[in-house]
Amino acid sequence: MSVLEIIPWIVASVVLLSVVWIVLISWRNGISPMPTSKSVRLVVSAEVNRIPGYGNIIEAGSGWGTLGLDVIRHCPGKRLTGIENSSLPLWFSQLHTILLTRFLPVAGSQESLCKRVYFKRGDIYKSSYSDADIVLCYLFPGAMVRLAEKFKQELPPGAVVISVCFALPGRQPIRTITCKDRLRTKVYVYHY
């Protein structure tokens, strides 16, 4: 067999292993990493921009990094740490960050994108939220139940939680926005 005949088998094997890996992590987490639609990213960015000044954002379950990167690109003065436990989406978001910092300037900001965003491997249920000014979530109901008490205990006064799709149990949002995507996705905003 020649090298040219082997390459498709190698590519197919890598793709198959990647899919199996994502399925296993999704099964363990209870949800698969989902990219966020553009209209939802714009709504979340607008909500983050409503919060004046500089701020630390933690994205609980950053997945492929689409939400966090778009927020940082549109929200000058904010810094984001994305926490993800699934390797493939984490690597993708880290690579995406590198590519954006090389080829896409950030409007209205002299500070480099790479100094304002960091995606790391971690467990959203064990991570600390005590330094967060803003928490972004695009999770699932079970995760929101688990995080509700943690947010109550750890978030500093004045912190904001912005959740895509799923509400925080036991809390009344200060605002609920219905996005103009075809799913009519809801974004919930909470103040602590």
C-alpha positions in Angstrom: 0.0 0.0 0.0 1.3 3.4 -0.9 1.4 6.5 1.3 -1.5 8.0 -0.7 -3.6 5.0 -0.1 -2.9 5.1 3.7 -3.8 8.8 4.2 -7.6 8.4 3.9 -7.5 5.5 6.4 -5.6 7.6 8.9 -7.9 10.6 8.4 -11.0 8.4 8.8 -9.5 6.8 12.0 -8.8 10.2 13.5 -12.3 11.4 12.7 -13.8 8.2 14.1 -11.8 8.5 17.3 -12.7 12.1 17.7 -16.4 11.4 17.4 -16.1 8.5 19.9 -14.2 10.8 22.3 -16.9 13.5 22.1 -19.7 10.9 22.6 -18.0 9.5 25.7 -17.4 12.9 27.2 -21.0 14.0 26.3 -22.3 10.9 28.0 -20.3 11.7 31.1 -21.3 15.4 31.2 -24.9 14.8 30.3 -24.7 17.1 27.3 -22.6 17.5 24.2 -20.7 20.8 23.5 -22.8 23.0 21.3 -21.7 26.0 19.4 -23.7 29.1 20.1 -25.6 30.8 17.2 -24.6 34.3 16.0 -27.8 35.9 17.2 -27.4 34.4 20.7 -23.7 35.6 20.8 -24.8 39.1 19.9 -27.5 39.2 22.6 -25.0 37.9 25.3 -22.4 40.4 24.1 -24.9 43.2 24.4 -25.8 42.1 28.0 -22.1 42.0 28.9 -21.7 45.5 27.5 -24.5 46.7 29.8 -22.1 46.1 32.7 -19.8 49.1 33.0 -16.1 49.1 33.4 -13.6 46.3 33.4 -14.6 42.8 34.5 -13.6 39.2 34.9 -15.9 36.8 33.0 -15.9 33.1 33.7 -17.6 30.9 31.1 -18.7 27.7 32.8 -18.5 25.0 30.1 -16.9 26.9 27.3 -17.2 24.2 24.7 -15.9 25.2 21.3 -15.2 28.7 22.5 -17.6 30.5 20.1 -19.5 32.3 22.8 -16.5 33.4 24.8 -14.5 34.6 21.8 -17.3 36.6 20.4 -18.0 38.2 23.8 -14.4 39.2 24.2 -14.2 40.6 20.6 -17.2 42.8 21.2 -16.7 43.8 24.9 -13.6 46.0 25.4 -12.1 45.9 28.9 -13.4 42.5 29.8 -11.3 39.4 30.4 -12.6 35.9 30.0 -11.6 32.5 31.4 -13.3 29.6 29.8 -13.5 26.3 31.7 -14.0 23.1 29.7 -13.5 19.5 30.6 -13.7 18.0 27.1 -10.3 17.9 25.4 -11.3 18.2 21.7 -13.5 21.4 22.1 -10.9 22.8 24.5 -8.1 22.4 22.0 -10.4 23.8 19.2 -11.1 26.9 21.3 -7.4 27.4 22.1 -6.5 27.0 18.5 -9.3 29.3 17.4 -8.0 32.0 19.9 -4.5 31.7 18.4 -5.8 32.1 14.8 -8.0 35.1 15.8 -5.1 36.9 17.5 -2.9 36.5 14.4 -5.4 37.4 11.7 -8.4 39.3 13.2 -7.9 42.6 15.0 -10.1 43.5 17.9 -12.2 46.6 17.2 -11.9 49.4 19.7 -9.2 47.8 21.9 -5.4 48.2 22.0 -5.1 45.2 24.3 -4.4 42.0 22.5 -7.2 39.4 22.4 -4.8 36.7 23.6 -4.2 38.7 26.8 -7.9 38.9 27.5 -9.1 35.3 26.9 -7.9 32.0 28.3 -9.5 28.6 27.9 -8.4 26.0 30.4 -9.3 22.4 31.3 -11.3 22.3 34.5 -14.4 21.1 36.3 -17.1 23.8 36.4 -18.5 22.3 39.7 -15.1 22.5 41.5 -13.8 25.8 40.0 -14.1 29.0 42.0 -16.4 31.8 41.0 -15.3 34.2 43.8 -13.4 36.5 41.4 -16.1 36.6 38.7 -17.9 39.8 37.8 -19.9 37.9 35.2 -20.5 34.2 34.6 -21.7 32.9 31.3 -23.5 29.6 31.0 -24.8 27.5 28.1 -25.3 24.3 30.0 -28.3 22.0 30.7 -30.9 21.9 33.5 -29.0 19.5 35.7 -25.9 21.6 35.6 -27.8 24.8 36.5 -29.3 23.0 39.5 -25.8 22.0 40.6 -24.3 25.5 40.0 -27.2 27.5 41.6 -26.0 26.8 45.2 -22.4 27.3 44.3 -23.1 30.7 42.7 -25.1 31.7 45.8 -22.2 30.8 48.0 -19.3 32.1 45.9 -20.3 35.0 43.7 -19.5 38.4 45.0 -22.2 41.0 45.5 -23.0 42.7 42.2 -22.0 39.7 40.1 -24.1 38.9 37.0 -24.9 35.4 35.6 -26.0 35.2 32.0 -27.5 31.9 31.1 -28.4 30.7 27.6 -31.5 28.4 27.3 -31.8 27.3 30.9 -32.9 29.3 33.9 -31.3 29.1 37.3 -33.7 27.3 39.6 -35.0 29.2 42.6 -33.9 32.6 41.2 -35.9 35.3 39.4 -34.0 36.8 36.4 -33.9 40.5 36.2 -34.3 40.2 32.4 -35.2 37.5 29.9 -34.4 38.1 26.3 -35.8 36.1 23.5 -33.3 35.9 20.6 -34.3 36.2 17.0 -32.8 32.8 16.0 -35.1 30.2 14.6 -35.2 28.4 18.0 -36.3 31.6 19.8 -33.5 31.0 22.3 -34.0 32.6 25.7 -31.1 34.3 27.6 -31.6 34.8 31.3 -29.8 37.6 33.3 -29.4 37.4 37.1 -27.9 39.8 39.6 -26.3 38.6 42.8 
